[in-house]
């Protein structure tokens, strides 16, 4: 019940990776035959990923994961445009929001746009934040804590409108749209040509692929300064010897996720709705965080007043259920979730929250089990 | 014969990684029992690595490889000290030299100190380059192309002297010493307390460990700005979900390499010297690049006038020998090696160079084979 934090490596992904963990180890940049084979493996993975994303292979940059992809998108675009401005939302992952202050020290301003109480970014609010200095809008495709699906298509329309207006006024400043699709992968359409995004980051470990592997899609023509310099791999956008097994695993993982996307989304949305219905019925005063409709099919985030989040997680673990208070990404932090606060929750409410995220392993029996064990835990915690 | 470009994953390393590729996938930042297990695996790996390096576990920062470690050291220290100066050598890896220009645009000056014709950095030349603005000296432990072992202990003495002088003059600017130990791992002593370095980067894929895994040792008290922001993993110095299998594999790889270091260095130095002797005897006008004594036990770099490097590599591959023209890290680059040029080689000489790097798989029979096949190849190439 914590698939948003980590997913198991699909055995078929592991199988695809295995040759590159065992025998085939050549550095893809070497000149001999064995290296051409690892190079081909990386390029075949790139082609597979590009096909699924509706991108060109040259637009795929392999990274070490979601955090690197987000940082490369934001720092990369801003550093390529000195003194520029960017716009993001108050419920982004810390990999985005963490860039605000260091980039400010380098002379780049940011506007952090608040969200509606249902966790959705209002396109008009983003529009009001855009100035003639803005080069980047970064809004996640779906939120990691509350699953809220953001209006990326509408934001793409806004970007097109701003570009047309700038062009008409002879203003030469570009405007790019980045979306963090780490949580959306496997559930939403990631086709960048349909989405009309310029940058999109993905993380292998959230889609039954390997940890330490991800990608950033970078639309051709997008000016981007690398985070790391060196041997010039990934067309100079990400130096470092390619993680061959990681790239192969990421491609296999996205391939499998894309094939199962519609059926799995349908299946999980049903289980999720059932879980929301039964839990809110069984536990008085429970409310759902985030929009009930525009949310990932695998996510439910509940605020259960009188029960502390960490305690709920530990009691649930004792009953064989893995859950989360919010994001697993804010290590050891005792601060209330910035996402829940951004929805207007009080710190006390934010700390009384529980995230359950379903996945391939979740079946009807798992739902029954949670519905059986959670209500008595809440009764006990409320007594304490 | 190209172990400096890539090493196979040791089966014992693969075995150590396997549980974290298969069943144990929890995000180490989650709160439940399964996550405590992956957290413990990461921390046990950190302890193992710290022990071998003579460091504290909190001083180990896991990275995605050597390039990231180098970039984090250089960009990290410089960005934490606005408007500062740093000193490096002309034969560093591109992961170091590639930082010069972008950091200059951010207001950081660099001095690139030339090396002696034998590939060694002269400590006095580094000393002359140090100013009151200098915060970092970055010199690799051993060069990736010519194997030259740099005087790190002497540089540490210089750093201590500069620090004492600054302290006496009431100058509050720190001076740190970084060394890229990617190629040295497995052959040289990496004990940071004995070396007295402040930062040291390692790469798993060069020491029979996994690709996409490395570390940066950061001495306590060293001010360092992260490359990536986010969940605050690695004590805020490197955000991103930990690559658990990568960390475990890196620790196992360094453990095995450290245990075999002395015997393997002795064995390979013998084979290397034999190979140098027999090849220079069999191929007229062949010269060794880099100091003959102060070099890695597994490295020989030859300039063979009249034979083009890429052709030598392809002909050797045809005879089952994997070799390199220089570094595998400068993807598809046709420029002559900056390292060989820095030794005073002409572009033509640099392009007539061959790097052979021995490793665990190299035995007497492999030496015999190279000595048998290379001389006729050179005759043929010189005819062409």
Interface residues (C-beta under 8 A of the other chain):
Chain A: X2 X5 X6 X7 X8 X9 X11 X14 X17 X21 X22 X23 X25 X26 X27 X29 X30 X31 X32 X33 X34 X35 X64 X65 X66 X67 X68 X70 X71 X79 X93 X94 X95 X98 X99 X102 X106 X203 X205 X210 X211 X212 X213 X225 X227 X228 X229 X230 X231 X232 X233 X239 X240 X241 X242 X243 X244 X245 X246 X310 X313 X314 X316 X317 X322 X323 X324 X325 X327 X328 X329 X330 X331 X332 X333
Chain B: X2 X5 X6 X7 X8 X9 X11 X14 X17 X21 X22 X23 X25 X26 X27 X29 X30 X31 X32 X33 X34 X35 X64 X65 X66 X67 X68 X70 X71 X79 X93 X94 X95 X98 X99 X102 X106 X203 X205 X210 X211 X212 X213 X225 X227 X228 X229 X230 X231 X232 X233 X239 X240 X241 X242 X243 X244 X245 X246 X310 X313 X314 X316 X317 X322 X323 X324 X325 X327 X328 X329 X330 X331 X332 X333
